[in-house]
Amino acid sequence: MEKMAKILGFFTLIIVSGCLPPSDRMTSEDPSEFLSKFDPCEGEIQEDFVLGDLADERAKELNLVIPETMEELEKVVQARGGWIENELRDGDLLTYNYLNGQPAPLSVEEARNLQNKSQEDSRLIVQTLGRLPGDRVLPPGEDYPEVDYNGRFVRHSPADTASLNPIFGSTSVDFEVAGLISFGLFSFTYDTFEPYASSDANVSWHSSKDRLIDKLVLRDDIFWSDGTPLTAYDIEFSYRVIMTSKIQVSAMRSGTDLLGGVKAYDDRTIVFFHEKAMPINIFNMQFSIIPKHIYGESIKRDPSMVRSQWHIQLEKTPVVAGPYYIEKRTRGSRIDFKRREGYYMHKGKAVRSRPTIYRSTLKVSPEVNTAFLQLRKGDIEAMVLTPDLWIAQTNRESFTRKNTKVAVNGWTYFAFWWNLEEPMFQDKRVRQALSYAFNHKEMLEVHRMGIDTPCRGLFAEESPWFPHDAGIKPLEQDLPRAKALLEEAGWRDTDKDGVLDKIIDGKKVDFRFNVIVSNRPDRIALCNLLKQSLRQVGIDVTVQSVEFNVYVDKVQGKKFQASFGGWGAGADPYTAYNVWGSGQPRNNISYSNPEVDRLFREGEVEFDRAKRVRIYQKIHTLIYDDCPCMWLYNQNEYYGFSKQLRGLGFYPRGPIFGTVWKERME
């Protein structure tokens, strides 16, 4: 208690003085010893820096006046019909019901020994080995006797995270890391994607009757890893950071920028203000949280949040609030996480369930074959398998001795993306021709080895948003049709050099372009197939493979002509607006269709589920017809993992790594 009082007093000094004094304090998960060597007040405050300028502009645009006090807020809400209490939900219970909802079809040994040769085999393995321990959810402080709480889990990642600061999250790797070290107020169910406020984080959740205001009261047992309480002021600060024009966080800003405002009324009461009543409002409130006492001063001097020594050190030893903290990081190689006692313990009492894994490691390697060798040896315990590994390498005793594999339906779709700012891609007939010229059969049967499904648009066929009655058929190669469409669009080989050309803006332009791809052999091979296919219709393609983070920078900066990549499914179909809406932050190909924009706006305010489904099915149909990219395949999820792992579950967006556990050895 005395130490906690000193910590709280120390950080009160920070708030008063504005700058962080040196400190000797450190616990096993406390980064203060490292941070004390640096000064958050290094450098001059940038004169043109205005924290939350976009938030202020947004409130002004909406003519929104945010009440200054709780008394004023209560008057506003009562005038609108009062508060409605929303149910808080127990994430542990929901996860347990999802993974253990059906009896195990096999014994553990039967599942471990099963040679996976079909989808049915995958189902049997997942429903047996993917279960959580025990026959019910235990309350905090009670441990499952069969679990080894000192266990370590090592998994593979094909790329490193660009940043340990969660507000910079953009890629799947970024969000996986954030899931281990961050604390969230909301989550969603794995089966229906229904959002909810978590009882692990909140005491209560109320909405105004007109659904324009949400009020959360936080629990008082949430702490940052340096011992400082996580408060509503951290949430308000994080919102204003994300909504600052000088800070480049376009992915995190998407959705957050639809809020009208966020205000902390005391340490535990945070209120969100909305432009209009929308079923997606809860998703807009789900942004990452960073500690105000750590970034409050430094961000004014270094809005990039990457250049100052203070921010550089935070990339090594971030202050976190999630179930794990960073024990060690070697860029481009590995990130080691360690279970954080301050997450689940408070004043000597367990207040949340103890994470079942003690240490978790993310091993980074772009070389999938190298990672597979490590999986066989046991140095890695889980990884995504490529089709060739799944087909040719996982039926051998060298793999099955220690590992098993599963295939599950996935909603991630892959495509060749056309930069629609490039003149050669602006004619829909040309984009259609490119799709007809490509050898889809060879892609599916040879490169994907018959284990993926052809993509028919942005929503997977298993999702409710797919328009089954629209008659959308998988693409097939049709060279005569491709050539006819290109000629119709004015592309001819006038100089007989084997490459089509056309006069654009008074100049002869050859149909040549570069396609960029991350440096994975299977993805490069598909780009080479594109090159071979388009050569048959007079189009010259150059394949440029680059390191993953370079690829991301080029795509996000729209510094490409064509690219190969995929998008995963969001928790709600409206999240696709971020990719397909005109001028949206992650609309990297500059696609624009006013009718699509209108339908997205219509879908965002429609609470009737059946009507919402029809709206997004229409969006799907319109985008597919526009051919803004070449739809290729929906990647089913193929995983190889150690037979010693238990609780590795799956849902349409991928694996559930947070539920992994290992058996206690007698």
C-alpha positions as CSV (number, residue, x, y, z in Angstrom):
1,M,0.0,0.0,0.0
2,E,2.8,2.4,0.8
3,K,4.5,1.7,-2.5
4,M,1.2,2.3,-4.3
5,A,0.7,5.6,-2.5
6,K,4.2,6.6,-3.6
7,I,3.4,5.7,-7.2
8,L,0.2,7.6,-7.2
9,G,1.9,10.6,-5.6
10,F,4.7,10.4,-8.2
11,F,2.3,10.6,-11.1
12,T,0.3,13.4,-9.5
13,L,3.6,15.3,-9.7
14,I,3.7,14.6,-13.4
15,I,0.3,16.1,-13.9
16,V,1.1,19.2,-12.0
17,S,4.6,19.8,-13.4
18,G,3.9,18.6,-16.9
19,C,7.3,16.8,-17.2
20,L,8.5,13.5,-15.9
21,P,11.3,13.6,-13.4
22,P,13.8,10.7,-13.2
23,S,12.8,7.7,-11.1
24,D,14.5,4.6,-9.7
25,R,11.2,2.8,-9.3
26,M,10.7,-0.4,-11.1
27,T,8.7,-3.6,-10.8
28,S,9.0,-6.7,-13.0
29,E,6.6,-5.1,-15.5
30,D,7.4,-1.5,-14.8
31,P,9.3,0.4,-17.6
32,S,10.1,3.4,-15.4
33,E,13.7,2.5,-14.9
34,F,14.3,2.7,-18.6
35,L,12.2,5.8,-19.2
36,S,13.9,7.7,-16.4
37,K,17.0,8.1,-18.6
38,F,15.0,10.2,-21.1
39,D,13.1,13.4,-21.0
40,P,9.5,13.7,-22.5
41,C,10.1,17.5,-22.6
42,E,13.0,17.2,-25.0
43,G,12.8,19.8,-27.8
44,E,10.5,22.7,-28.3
45,I,6.7,22.6,-28.5
46,Q,5.7,22.8,-32.1
47,E,3.8,26.0,-32.6
48,D,1.4,24.6,-35.2
49,F,0.6,21.6,-33.1
50,V,-3.0,21.5,-31.8
51,L,-4.1,18.4,-29.9
52,G,-7.5,17.2,-31.2
53,D,-7.9,19.8,-33.9
54,L,-9.8,17.4,-36.0
55,A,-12.1,16.6,-33.1
56,D,-12.8,20.3,-32.5
57,E,-13.5,20.7,-36.3
58,R,-15.8,17.7,-36.1
59,A,-17.8,19.1,-33.2
60,K,-18.0,22.5,-34.9
61,E,-19.2,20.9,-38.1
62,L,-22.0,19.1,-36.2
63,N,-22.8,22.2,-34.2
64,L,-22.3,20.0,-31.2
65,V,-21.9,21.6,-27.8
66,I,-20.5,19.1,-25.3
67,P,-21.8,19.7,-21.7
68,E,-19.0,20.8,-19.4
69,T,-20.3,19.2,-16.2
70,M,-22.2,16.0,-15.2
71,E,-25.1,18.2,-14.1
72,E,-25.4,19.8,-17.5
73,L,-25.1,16.4,-19.2
74,E,-27.9,15.0,-17.1
75,K,-30.2,17.8,-18.1
76,V,-29.5,17.3,-21.8
77,V,-30.1,13.5,-21.5
78,Q,-33.3,13.9,-19.5
79,A,-34.6,16.3,-22.1
80,R,-34.0,13.5,-24.7
81,G,-36.0,10.9,-22.7
82,G,-33.4,9.8,-20.1
83,W,-30.9,6.9,-19.9
84,I,-31.3,3.3,-21.1
85,E,-29.2,0.8,-19.2
86,N,-27.3,-1.6,-21.4
87,E,-26.2,-5.1,-20.4
88,L,-22.5,-5.7,-19.7
89,R,-21.3,-9.1,-20.8
90,D,-18.7,-11.5,-19.5
91,G,-16.2,-12.1,-22.3
92,D,-14.8,-15.3,-20.6
93,L,-18.3,-16.8,-20.5
94,L,-19.1,-15.9,-24.1
95,T,-15.8,-17.4,-25.3
96,Y,-16.3,-20.5,-23.2
97,N,-19.8,-21.0,-24.7
98,Y,-18.4,-20.6,-28.2
99,L,-15.5,-23.0,-27.9
100,N,-17.2,-25.5,-25.5
101,G,-20.7,-25.2,-26.7
102,Q,-20.8,-28.8,-28.1
103,P,-19.4,-32.0,-26.5
104,A,-15.9,-33.0,-27.7
105,P,-16.4,-35.4,-30.6
106,L,-13.1,-37.3,-29.8
107,S,-10.8,-37.9,-26.9
108,V,-7.7,-35.8,-26.8
109,E,-5.5,-38.7,-27.8
110,E,-7.8,-39.6,-30.7
111,A,-7.7,-36.0,-32.0
112,R,-3.9,-35.8,-31.6
113,N,-3.5,-39.1,-33.6
114,L,-6.0,-38.3,-36.3
115,Q,-4.4,-37.8,-39.8
116,N,-6.3,-34.8,-41.2
117,K,-7.5,-35.7,-44.7
118,S,-10.8,-33.8,-44.9
119,Q,-12.8,-30.8,-43.7
120,E,-14.6,-33.2,-41.4
121,D,-11.2,-34.2,-39.8
122,S,-10.4,-30.5,-39.3
123,R,-13.8,-30.0,-37.5
124,L,-13.1,-33.0,-35.2
125,I,-9.6,-31.8,-34.3
126,V,-10.7,-28.2,-33.7
127,Q,-13.8,-29.1,-31.6
128,T,-11.6,-31.4,-29.5
129,L,-8.3,-29.7,-29.0
130,G,-9.7,-26.2,-29.3
131,R,-11.7,-26.5,-26.1
132,L,-11.1,-24.5,-22.9
133,P,-10.3,-26.4,-19.7
134,G,-12.9,-27.5,-17.1
135,D,-16.6,-27.9,-17.4
136,R,-17.5,-24.3,-16.5
137,V,-15.9,-20.8,-16.3
138,L,-14.2,-20.3,-13.0
139,P,-14.3,-17.0,-11.1
140,P,-11.1,-14.9,-10.8
141,G,-8.7,-16.4,-8.3
142,E,-9.6,-20.0,-9.0
143,D,-7.3,-21.9,-11.3
144,Y,-8.0,-24.9,-13.5
145,P,-6.1,-27.9,-12.1
146,E,-5.2,-29.3,-15.5
147,V,-3.6,-26.1,-16.8
148,D,0.1,-25.4,-16.6
149,Y,0.1,-21.7,-15.8
150,N,3.9,-21.5,-16.3
151,G,3.5,-22.6,-20.0
152,R,5.1,-20.8,-22.9
153,F,3.6,-20.3,-26.4
154,V,5.7,-19.6,-29.4
155,R,4.1,-18.8,-32.7
156,H,5.2,-17.6,-36.1
157,S,4.6,-14.3,-37.8
158,P,5.6,-13.6,-41.4
159,A,6.2,-9.9,-40.6
160,D,7.1,-7.7,-37.7
161,T,4.8,-5.1,-36.2
162,A,5.7,-1.6,-37.4
163,S,5.0,-0.1,-34.0
164,L,4.3,-1.2,-30.4
165,N,2.1,1.9,-30.1
166,P,-1.4,0.6,-30.6
167,I,-2.8,3.8,-32.2
168,F,-0.5,3.1,-35.2
169,G,-2.2,-0.3,-35.8
170,S,-2.8,-1.0,-39.4
171,T,-1.8,-4.6,-40.3
172,S,-3.0,-7.9,-38.8
173,V,0.3,-8.3,-37.0
174,D,-0.1,-4.9,-35.4
175,F,-3.6,-5.8,-34.1
176,E,-2.3,-9.2,-32.9
177,V,0.4,-7.5,-30.8
178,A,-2.1,-4.9,-29.5
179,G,-4.4,-7.7,-28.4
180,L,-1.8,-8.9,-26.0
181,I,-0.7,-5.6,-24.5
182,S,-3.8,-3.4,-24.8
183,F,-6.9,-3.1,-22.7
184,G,-10.3,-2.6,-24.3
185,L,-13.7,-1.4,-23.1
186,F,-15.6,-3.4,-25.8
187,S,-15.4,-6.7,-27.6
188,F,-17.7,-8.7,-29.9
189,T,-19.0,-12.3,-30.0
190,Y,-17.1,-14.8,-32.2
191,D,-20.2,-16.4,-33.7
192,T,-22.5,-13.4,-34.5
193,F,-20.0,-10.5,-34.3
194,E,-22.4,-8.8,-31.9
195,P,-20.6,-6.0,-30.0
196,Y,-20.8,-5.6,-26.3
197,A,-19.3,-3.7,-23.4
198,S,-17.1,-5.9,-21.2
199,S,-17.7,-6.5,-17.6
200,D,-13.9,-6.9,-17.2
201,A,-13.5,-3.2,-17.9
202,N,-16.8,-1.5,-17.0
203,V,-19.2,-1.1,-14.1
204,S,-22.1,0.2,-16.2
205,W,-23.0,1.3,-19.7
206,H,-25.9,3.6,-20.4
207,S,-27.2,5.1,-23.7
208,S,-29.5,8.1,-24.1
209,K,-32.9,7.2,-25.4
210,D,-32.2,8.8,-28.7
211,R,-28.9,6.8,-29.0
212,L,-26.8,9.9,-29.4
213,I,-24.9,9.6,-26.1
214,D,-23.1,6.7,-24.5
215,K,-21.9,6.8,-20.9
216,L,-19.5,4.2,-19.5
217,V,-18.4,4.0,-15.9
218,L,-15.0,2.3,-15.7
219,R,-13.8,-0.2,-13.0
220,D,-11.3,1.2,-10.6
221,D,-8.9,-1.8,-10.8
222,I,-7.4,-1.1,-14.2
223,F,-3.8,-0.1,-14.1
224,W,-1.0,0.7,-16.5
225,S,2.2,-1.3,-16.2
226,D,4.0,1.5,-14.4
227,G,1.4,1.4,-11.6
228,T,-0.7,4.4,-12.7
229,P,-4.5,3.9,-12.8
230,L,-6.1,3.8,-16.3
231,T,-8.8,6.5,-16.2
232,A,-11.4,8.1,-18.4
233,Y,-8.9,10.9,-19.0
234,D,-6.6,8.5,-20.8
235,I,-9.6,7.6,-23.1
236,E,-10.4,11.2,-23.8
237,F,-6.7,12.0,-24.4
238,S,-6.4,9.0,-26.8
239,Y,-9.4,10.1,-28.8
240,R,-7.9,13.6,-29.2
241,V,-4.5,12.2,-30.2
242,I,-6.1,10.1,-32.9
243,M,-8.1,13.1,-34.0
244,T,-5.0,15.3,-34.4
245,S,-4.1,16.2,-38.0
246,K,-0.3,16.2,-37.2
247,I,-0.5,12.6,-36.2
248,Q,-0.6,10.0,-39.0
249,V,-2.9,7.3,-37.7
250,S,-5.4,6.9,-40.6
251,A,-6.4,3.3,-39.9
252,M,-7.2,4.0,-36.2
253,R,-8.9,7.3,-37.2
254,S,-11.3,5.4,-39.4
255,G,-14.6,5.1,-37.5
256,T,-13.3,7.2,-34.6
257,D,-13.7,10.2,-36.9
258,L,-17.5,9.6,-37.0
259,L,-17.8,10.4,-33.3
260,G,-18.9,13.9,-32.4
261,G,-16.8,14.0,-29.3
262,V,-15.5,12.2,-26.2
263,K,-15.3,13.7,-22.7
264,A,-14.1,12.5,-19.3
265,Y,-16.2,13.8,-16.5
266,D,-14.2,12.3,-13.7
267,D,-11.6,9.5,-13.4
268,R,-14.1,6.8,-14.1
269,T,-16.9,8.3,-16.3
270,I,-16.3,8.6,-20.0
271,V,-19.0,9.8,-22.4
272,F,-19.2,9.4,-26.2
273,F,-21.2,11.8,-28.3
274,H,-22.5,10.7,-31.7
275,E,-23.6,12.5,-34.9
276,K,-26.6,10.3,-35.3
277,A,-28.2,7.0,-34.1
278,M,-26.3,4.2,-35.8
279,P,-25.9,0.5,-35.1
280,I,-22.2,1.0,-35.8
281,N,-21.7,3.6,-33.0
282,I,-20.3,1.0,-30.7
283,F,-17.6,0.1,-33.2
284,N,-16.6,3.8,-33.5
285,M,-16.0,3.8,-29.7
286,Q,-13.5,1.0,-30.0
287,F,-10.2,2.9,-30.5
288,S,-6.9,2.1,-28.9
289,I,-6.0,3.8,-25.6
290,I,-2.6,5.2,-24.7
291,P,-1.5,6.7,-21.3
292,K,-1.9,10.4,-21.0
293,H,0.8,10.7,-18.3
294,I,3.3,9.2,-20.7
295,Y,2.5,11.0,-23.9
296,G,0.8,14.2,-22.7
297,E,4.0,16.3,-22.9
298,S,6.1,14.4,-25.4
299,I,3.5,14.4,-28.2
300,K,3.6,18.3,-28.4
301,R,7.2,18.2,-29.2
302,D,7.3,15.1,-31.5
303,P,3.9,14.6,-33.1
304,S,5.4,11.8,-35.2
305,M,5.7,9.8,-31.9
306,V,8.8,8.1,-33.3
307,R,11.7,10.5,-33.5
308,S,12.4,11.7,-30.0
309,Q,14.5,9.6,-27.6
310,W,11.5,9.3,-25.3
311,H,9.3,7.8,-28.1
312,I,12.2,5.6,-29.3
313,Q,12.5,4.2,-25.8
314,L,8.7,3.6,-25.6
315,E,9.0,1.4,-28.7
316,K,11.3,-0.8,-26.7
317,T,9.6,-0.7,-23.3
318,P,6.0,0.6,-23.8
319,V,3.7,1.3,-20.9
320,V,0.8,-1.1,-21.4
321,A,-2.5,-2.0,-19.8
322,G,-3.2,-5.4,-21.2
323,P,-2.6,-9.0,-20.0
324,Y,1.0,-9.0,-21.2
325,Y,3.9,-6.6,-21.3
326,I,6.9,-6.6,-23.6
327,E,9.7,-8.5,-21.9
328,K,12.1,-8.1,-24.9
329,R,12.0,-7.2,-28.5
330,T,14.5,-7.8,-31.3
331,R,13.3,-5.9,-34.4
332,G,12.6,-8.1,-37.4
333,S,13.2,-11.3,-35.3
334,R,11.0,-11.7,-32.2
335,I,8.8,-10.1,-29.5
336,D,8.7,-11.8,-26.1
337,F,5.7,-11.1,-23.9
338,K,5.3,-11.9,-20.2
339,R,2.1,-12.2,-18.2
340,R,1.3,-9.1,-16.3
341,E,0.3,-9.6,-12.7
342,G,-1.0,-6.0,-12.5
343,Y,-3.6,-6.9,-15.1
344,Y,-5.5,-9.5,-13.1
345,M,-4.4,-8.8,-9.5
346,H,-5.4,-5.7,-7.4
347,K,-4.5,-5.2,-3.8
348,G,-3.6,-8.8,-3.4
349,K,-6.9,-10.1,-4.9
350,A,-7.6,-11.6,-8.3
351,V,-10.0,-9.3,-10.1
352,R,-9.8,-11.0,-13.6
353,S,-9.0,-14.4,-14.8
354,R,-5.3,-15.2,-14.9
355,P,-4.1,-15.7,-18.5
356,T,-3.3,-19.3,-19.0
357,I,0.0,-18.7,-20.8
358,Y,2.9,-17.3,-18.7
359,R,5.2,-16.3,-21.6
360,S,4.2,-15.7,-25.2
361,T,6.6,-15.2,-28.1
362,L,6.0,-14.0,-31.7
363,K,8.9,-15.2,-33.9
364,V,9.2,-13.2,-37.0
365,S,10.4,-14.7,-40.3
366,P,9.3,-13.9,-43.8
367,E,10.7,-17.3,-44.9
368,V,7.8,-19.6,-44.5
369,N,9.8,-22.7,-45.2
370,T,12.3,-21.8,-42.5
371,A,9.4,-21.3,-40.1
372,F,8.0,-24.7,-41.1
373,L,11.3,-26.4,-40.2
374,Q,11.1,-24.7,-36.8
375,L,7.6,-26.0,-36.4
376,R,8.7,-29.5,-37.1
377,K,11.5,-29.2,-34.5
378,G,9.2,-27.7,-31.9
379,D,10.9,-24.3,-31.8
380,I,7.6,-22.8,-33.1
381,E,4.2,-24.1,-32.0
382,A,1.8,-22.6,-34.4
383,M,1.9,-21.0,-37.9
384,V,-0.1,-20.4,-41.0
385,L,0.6,-23.0,-43.7
386,T,1.0,-22.2,-47.4
387,P,-0.8,-24.6,-49.8
388,D,2.3,-26.4,-50.8
389,L,3.2,-27.1,-47.2
390,W,-0.3,-28.2,-46.5
391,I,-0.4,-30.6,-49.4
392,A,3.2,-31.9,-49.6
393,Q,4.8,-31.5,-46.2
394,T,2.3,-32.1,-43.5
395,N,1.5,-35.8,-44.0
396,R,5.0,-36.9,-43.3
397,E,6.1,-38.4,-40.0
398,S,8.6,-35.6,-39.5
399,F,5.6,-33.3,-39.1
400,T,2.9,-35.5,-37.5
401,R,5.2,-36.7,-34.8
402,K,4.8,-33.4,-32.9
403,N,2.2,-31.5,-34.8
404,T,-1.3,-31.6,-36.3
405,K,-3.1,-29.4,-38.8
406,V,-6.5,-27.9,-39.5
407,A,-8.3,-26.1,-42.3
408,V,-11.1,-23.7,-41.4
409,N,-13.2,-21.4,-43.6
410,G,-11.8,-17.9,-43.8
411,W,-13.2,-14.6,-44.9
412,T,-10.0,-13.0,-46.1
413,Y,-10.0,-12.2,-49.8
414,F,-7.1,-11.7,-52.1
415,A,-7.0,-9.6,-55.2
416,F,-4.8,-7.8,-57.7
417,W,-5.5,-4.1,-56.9
418,W,-5.5,-1.4,-59.6
419,N,-4.5,2.1,-58.7
420,L,-7.5,3.8,-60.3
421,E,-5.6,7.1,-60.5
422,E,-3.6,5.5,-63.3
423,P,-5.1,6.4,-66.7
424,M,-4.7,2.8,-68.0
425,F,-7.1,1.4,-65.3
426,Q,-9.8,4.0,-65.4
427,D,-11.9,2.3,-68.1
428,K,-14.1,-0.5,-66.6
429,R,-13.8,-2.4,-69.8
430,V,-10.1,-2.6,-69.3
431,R,-10.4,-3.8,-65.8
432,Q,-12.9,-6.5,-67.0
433,A,-10.4,-7.5,-69.7
434,L,-7.7,-8.0,-67.1
435,S,-9.9,-10.3,-65.1
436,Y,-10.8,-12.4,-68.2
437,A,-7.1,-12.6,-69.3
438,F,-5.9,-14.1,-66.0
439,N,-5.6,-17.9,-65.7
440,H,-7.9,-18.4,-62.6
441,K,-7.9,-22.2,-63.1
442,E,-4.1,-22.4,-62.8
443,M,-4.1,-20.1,-59.8
444,L,-6.7,-22.2,-57.9
445,E,-5.5,-25.7,-58.9
446,V,-1.8,-25.3,-59.2
447,H,-0.8,-22.3,-57.0
448,R,-3.5,-22.7,-54.3
449,M,-3.6,-26.5,-54.8
450,G,-7.4,-26.7,-54.8
451,I,-7.7,-25.8,-51.2
452,D,-9.1,-22.2,-51.5
453,T,-12.4,-21.0,-53.0
454,P,-12.7,-18.5,-55.9
455,C,-13.5,-15.0,-54.7
456,R,-16.8,-13.5,-55.8
457,G,-16.5,-10.1,-54.2
458,L,-15.8,-8.4,-50.9
459,F,-18.1,-10.5,-48.7
460,A,-17.5,-14.2,-48.3
461,E,-20.1,-16.6,-49.5
462,E,-20.7,-17.9,-46.0
463,S,-21.4,-14.5,-44.6
464,P,-25.0,-13.1,-44.5
465,W,-23.9,-10.1,-46.7
466,F,-23.2,-12.2,-49.8
467,P,-25.9,-11.7,-52.5
468,H,-26.6,-15.3,-53.4
469,D,-29.5,-14.3,-55.7
470,A,-27.4,-11.9,-57.8
471,G,-26.0,-14.6,-60.1
472,I,-22.3,-13.7,-59.5
473,K,-20.2,-16.5,-60.9
474,P,-16.5,-17.2,-60.3
475,L,-14.2,-15.6,-62.9
476,E,-12.7,-17.8,-65.6
477,Q,-10.1,-17.1,-68.2
478,D,-11.6,-16.0,-71.6
479,L,-8.8,-14.6,-73.8
480,P,-11.0,-13.7,-76.8
481,R,-13.4,-11.7,-74.6
482,A,-10.4,-10.0,-72.9
483,K,-8.9,-9.0,-76.3
484,A,-12.3,-7.7,-77.6
485,L,-12.8,-5.6,-74.5
486,L,-9.3,-4.1,-74.8
487,E,-9.9,-3.2,-78.4
488,E,-13.2,-1.7,-77.6
489,A,-11.5,0.5,-75.1
490,G,-9.0,1.7,-77.7
491,W,-6.0,-0.4,-76.9
492,R,-4.2,-1.7,-80.0
493,D,-0.7,-2.7,-80.9
494,T,-0.1,0.2,-83.5
495,D,3.7,-0.1,-83.6
496,K,3.7,-4.0,-83.8
497,D,6.1,-4.4,-80.8
498,G,3.8,-6.9,-79.1
499,V,2.6,-4.4,-76.5
500,L,-0.8,-2.7,-76.7
501,D,-0.8,1.1,-76.8
502,K,-3.2,4.0,-76.8
503,I,-3.2,7.8,-77.2
504,I,-3.9,9.3,-73.8
505,D,-3.8,13.1,-73.4
506,G,-2.1,13.4,-76.7
507,K,0.7,10.9,-76.0
508,K,1.1,7.3,-77.0
509,V,1.1,5.2,-73.9
510,D,2.2,1.5,-73.9
511,F,0.2,-0.8,-71.7
512,R,3.0,-1.6,-69.2
513,F,2.7,-1.5,-65.4
514,N,4.5,-2.7,-62.2
515,V,2.8,-4.9,-59.7
516,I,4.2,-4.8,-56.2
517,V,4.0,-7.7,-53.8
518,S,5.5,-8.6,-50.4
519,N,8.4,-11.0,-50.7
520,R,6.7,-14.3,-50.1
521,P,7.4,-16.9,-52.7
522,D,3.8,-18.0,-53.1
523,R,2.6,-14.5,-53.7
524,I,5.4,-13.6,-56.1
525,A,4.5,-16.8,-58.0
526,L,0.9,-15.5,-58.5
527,C,2.2,-12.1,-59.7
528,N,4.4,-14.0,-62.2
529,L,1.2,-15.9,-63.3
530,L,-0.4,-12.5,-63.9
531,K,2.6,-11.5,-66.0
532,Q,2.4,-14.6,-68.1
533,S,-1.4,-14.3,-68.5
534,L,-1.5,-10.7,-69.6
535,R,1.4,-11.2,-72.0
536,Q,-1.1,-13.2,-74.1
537,V,-3.2,-10.2,-74.7
538,G,-0.4,-7.7,-75.3
539,I,0.1,-6.3,-71.8
540,D,3.6,-6.1,-70.2
541,V,3.9,-6.6,-66.4
542,T,6.9,-6.1,-64.2
543,V,6.8,-7.9,-60.8
544,Q,8.4,-6.0,-58.0
545,S,8.8,-7.9,-54.6
546,V,9.6,-5.8,-51.6
547,E,9.9,-6.3,-47.8
548,F,6.4,-6.3,-46.1
549,N,6.6,-3.0,-44.4
550,V,7.9,-1.3,-47.6
551,Y,4.9,-2.9,-49.3
552,V,2.5,-1.4,-46.8
553,D,4.1,2.0,-47.0
554,K,3.8,2.0,-50.8
555,V,0.2,0.9,-50.8
556,Q,-0.9,3.3,-48.1
557,G,0.9,6.1,-49.9
558,K,-0.7,5.1,-53.2
559,K,2.8,4.9,-54.7
560,F,2.0,1.9,-56.9
561,Q,0.4,1.0,-60.2
562,A,-0.9,-2.4,-59.2
563,S,-0.5,-4.5,-56.1
564,F,-1.3,-8.0,-54.8
565,G,-2.7,-8.3,-51.3
566,G,-5.7,-9.2,-49.2
567,W,-8.3,-7.8,-46.8
568,G,-9.8,-9.6,-43.8
569,A,-13.4,-9.4,-42.7
570,G,-14.4,-6.7,-40.3
571,A,-16.7,-7.3,-37.3
572,D,-19.4,-5.4,-39.1
573,P,-20.0,-5.0,-42.9
574,Y,-19.8,-1.2,-42.5
575,T,-16.1,-1.5,-41.8
576,A,-15.7,-2.1,-45.5
577,Y,-16.5,1.5,-46.1
578,N,-13.0,2.3,-44.9
579,V,-11.7,0.5,-48.0
580,W,-14.4,1.2,-50.5
581,G,-15.9,4.6,-49.6
582,S,-14.8,7.6,-51.8
583,G,-11.8,9.3,-50.2
584,Q,-11.7,7.0,-47.2
585,P,-8.3,6.5,-45.4
586,R,-7.7,2.9,-46.5
587,N,-9.2,3.3,-50.0
588,N,-5.7,2.8,-51.4
589,I,-6.9,2.3,-55.0
590,S,-9.0,5.6,-55.1
591,Y,-12.2,3.7,-55.9
592,S,-15.3,5.9,-56.1
593,N,-19.0,5.1,-56.7
594,P,-21.6,7.6,-55.5
595,E,-24.3,4.9,-55.2
596,V,-22.0,2.8,-53.1
597,D,-21.3,5.8,-50.9
598,R,-25.0,6.4,-50.6
599,L,-25.8,2.8,-49.6
600,F,-23.0,2.8,-47.0
601,R,-24.6,5.9,-45.5
602,E,-28.0,4.2,-45.6
603,G,-26.6,1.0,-44.0
604,E,-24.9,2.9,-41.1
605,V,-28.3,4.1,-39.7
606,E,-30.5,1.1,-40.4
607,F,-31.2,-0.9,-37.3
608,D,-33.5,-3.5,-39.0
609,R,-31.1,-6.4,-39.6
610,A,-32.9,-7.8,-42.6
611,K,-32.9,-4.4,-44.3
612,R,-29.2,-3.9,-43.5
613,V,-28.4,-7.3,-45.1
614,R,-30.1,-6.3,-48.3
615,I,-28.2,-2.9,-48.3
616,Y,-24.8,-4.6,-48.0
617,Q,-25.7,-7.2,-50.6
618,K,-26.4,-4.4,-53.0
619,I,-23.1,-2.8,-52.2
620,H,-21.4,-6.1,-52.9
621,T,-23.0,-6.4,-56.3
622,L,-22.2,-2.8,-57.3
623,I,-18.5,-3.1,-56.4
624,Y,-18.2,-6.4,-58.0
625,D,-19.7,-5.1,-61.2
626,D,-17.2,-2.1,-61.2
627,C,-14.2,-4.5,-61.3
628,P,-12.0,-2.1,-59.2
629,C,-9.7,-5.1,-58.6
630,M,-9.3,-8.6,-59.9
631,W,-11.0,-10.9,-57.4
632,L,-8.9,-14.0,-56.9
633,Y,-9.6,-16.3,-54.0
634,N,-11.0,-16.4,-50.4
635,Q,-8.1,-17.8,-48.4
636,N,-9.2,-20.6,-46.1
637,E,-7.2,-20.7,-43.0
638,Y,-4.6,-23.5,-42.8
639,Y,-2.7,-23.9,-39.5
640,G,-0.1,-26.3,-38.3
641,F,0.3,-26.4,-34.6
642,S,1.9,-28.5,-31.8
643,K,-0.2,-31.3,-30.4
644,Q,0.6,-30.0,-27.0
645,L,-1.5,-26.9,-27.5
646,R,-5.0,-26.8,-26.2
647,G,-7.7,-24.1,-26.6
648,L,-6.6,-22.9,-30.1
649,G,-10.0,-21.9,-31.4
650,F,-11.0,-20.4,-34.8
651,Y,-13.7,-18.1,-36.1
652,P,-14.2,-16.5,-39.6
653,R,-11.6,-13.8,-39.0
654,G,-8.9,-16.3,-38.0
655,P,-7.5,-18.0,-34.9
656,I,-8.2,-17.1,-31.3
657,F,-4.7,-17.2,-29.8
658,G,-5.8,-15.7,-26.4
659,T,-7.5,-18.9,-25.4
660,V,-4.4,-21.2,-25.8
661,W,-3.4,-23.3,-22.8
662,K,-1.1,-26.2,-22.0
663,E,-1.6,-29.2,-19.8
664,R,0.0,-29.5,-16.4
665,M,2.5,-32.4,-16.4
666,E,2.3,-34.6,-13.3
